[in-house]
Amino acid sequence: MLTATTLDLPDALISKVKSYAQKHHTTFTAVVIEQLDAVTEFNDDDPLLRFSRGLLTKEQAVAEAGLRDYAELLVTMGNADLPIPSLPRKDIDRQVKEFTGLWRQS
């Protein structure tokens, strides 16, 4: 059952969500439901959510979640529909620089 409600949202945000929904062949309502489900499904004590938000290292997440290894963490993250955190920009830049150097040497 769906309940109609009124939200006061910035016009720019509404435009972005409508555009996102159109690009992904879904509805504004479906996007809102998905996001609200995502933020209410886990509590902040959940190591999977904390890892997904970049608050734990993979080693900490494996230990706190009681998992065997990083592979099991990745599977568990996927089963929970949680994104894997992206690296901080400085780490990505460092990796690009390292890769470029190696590539030029080959």
N, C-alpha and C positions, 0 to 999 in steps of 0.2 A: 504494500500500500504506500502510495506517495502522498505527502502532505504539502500543500502549497504554503510557501513562506515568502516573506519579503526581506531582502538584504540591501543594505546601502553600500554599494561598491563603487570605486572610482571608474569613471567612463573608460579610461585607458585600459584598465584591467579587464573590463567587460569586452572591449574590442579584441584584446589579446586572446582571451578565452574563446570567443566566437571564432576567431581566425584559426586557433589551434584545433578546435572541434571540427571545423570544416576540412582542414588539411588531413585530419585523422579519421574522417568519415564517422563522426560521432556527434553527440549533442552537447550543448552547454550544460544541461542538467547532468548528463553522464560524467562529464569532466568534474563537475562539482562533487558528485557522489563519490567518484573514484578518489579524489583528493581528500575528502572528509573521512572516507574509510581508511585511507592510508595513515592519516595523522591520529586516528583514534584506535587503530588496531593494536598498536604496541605502546607500552609505557616506556618512560625514559630509562628504566632499569634494564631494559632488554638489550643484551650485548649485540644482537644483530642490528637493531636500529642504531645503536651508538656507533657501531662500525660503519654502517651505511652513511652516517652523517660525518664520518671522518674523526670521531672522538676516541676511537680505539685503534690500535695497530692490529694487523691480522693475527699476530701472536696472542695479544690480549683477548681478542674476540674468540679465538679458538679455545683458549683456556676457560674464559668466563662462560661460554656456551656449553662447555663440556664435550667438545667435538674432538675427533681424532686428529684432523689436520686441516690444512688450508683448502684442500680439495673438498672435504666434507662441508667446510664453511661456505664455499662457493655454491654447492648444491643446495644447502639449507637457505642461503640468501635467495637463490632463484626460486625455490619452492615458496618462499614468503613474499615473492614479487618485490624484493628490495633491490635497489640499484647498488652496485659496487661503488665505493667512493672513488672519485677521481683524485689524482695526485695534485698536490699543491703546484701552482704555476712554476715556482722555482725548480721543483724536481723535474717537471716536464722540460723546462728550458735546459737543464743540466743534461738530461737524457738526449735531447735533440743535438746538443753540442757534442756529446760523446759519440753519438751515432754518426754525425757528420764527419767527425775526425776519423773514425774507423772506416767509413765509406770512402773517404778520400785516399786513405792509405792502401785500399785494395785495388 
